[in-house]
Amino acid sequence: EQIPGKNNYGHNLTDALPDGSEPTLHYITGEPINSAYYSRYYRLNSMDAMGTTGHRRGYSDRYLFAAQNTQEKVSPIEFTYEKENDDGSIDYIPTSSRWSYAIPFEIIYLTPLTSWNPYGIQYFDKDEYDDSKTGGCTKANAYSGWTEKAAYFTPSEFFQGLTQASAGDTVTDNTCALGDDGEAYSVFASGHWINFPDIGGNVGIVRQRYPIFPIHSGGSNVFKEIKALQSMVLPHDYDDPNVYPDGFFGDDRDKIYGFEVNLQGGGHQHVVYIQGYKVRNRWYDNDGNALMNEDAVVEVEGDTRENHQHVIEVWRDLDDDNTWQYHIKRCRYGSISDAHKYSDDDWIDGECSDFHNQVNR
């Protein structure tokens, strides 16, 4: 009970019968619930007609949250409550109740990276922030600080496992900001990621955000049968990218459905979808042999991040562990559909102009 309903913070409402009896109680503590805040479970003091005291807000959806409010714009649930008095007479009490409902779509695991600022990069209000800086890695063009929409203060060493001695070799691949000592430091975006870049110290890739919205067919018999079959024929870690970096079903699935990769570097990332037909037609010959050279490229576009997109030409080869490695041949701004606006001079070899230099699956 931490998120308020339509009455916003600071309100206290009681979910009870119109005569004040049977208030809903916290499922664990037994204290009255402030129903102005979203809750999922509650219990009553006495048993209902089914002999139970514990209940969910949603009968069929176990993940439904509900909060009461008094906003006239919200359609009410109205009924007449009949109360029998001790003398046998009955009072009829018109009753109105207004509710809003919430279904969780995503879990975001918070980390200290949103506040860890070891370089002491200064915060500026958005009206005072100097957005003329490009984030380059010299004192003249490095970001002079950070603000809400340009929060770059996580050291790149954390993600890349670099030492201070080796940081100079790759510092131009990332965004830079001025520390409290006036020096330019290589930094990454400090907001929330879907997948963090590869964390140093053998930690690897860690996912921060997970979609958890319910599937509408989740309760059907067909869905249950499919999930039962899945548990019997697939290993529990079949979808773990660390165990199966190229996907459990391998290249054959990629040729049909395609897959997503992350365009990384430069302090932020873009998600890039590579379509199955491009995998088939550009990365395999007519006999089904894999093509692994810079001439076998697919042209794909990333999603919009930081108010821009990129088009990249990607090729791939196999490493010593027989795992696909993806490489940028060329990169430009924009999308595939606006190719007529760009010329060959707008392409950059090997990286993007804002320092994206890696493609990771």
Secondary structure, 3 states (H helix, E strand, C coil): CCCECCCCCCCCCECCCCCCCCCCECCCCCCECECCECECEEECCCCCCCCCCEEECCCCCCCCEEEEECCCCCCEEEEEEEEECCCCCEEEEEEEEEEEEECCCEEECCCHHHCCCCCCCCECCCCCCCCCCCCCCCCCCCECCEECCECEEEEHHHHHCCCHHHHHHHHHHCEEEECCCCCEEEEEECCCCCECCCECCCCECCECEEECCCCCCCCCHHHHHHHHHHHHHCCCCCCCCCCCCCCCCHHHHHHHHCEEEEEECCCCCEEEEECHHHHHHHCECCCCCECCCCCCCEEEEECCECCECEEEEEEEEECCCCCEEEEEEEEEECCHHHHHHCCHHHCEECCCCCCCCEEEC
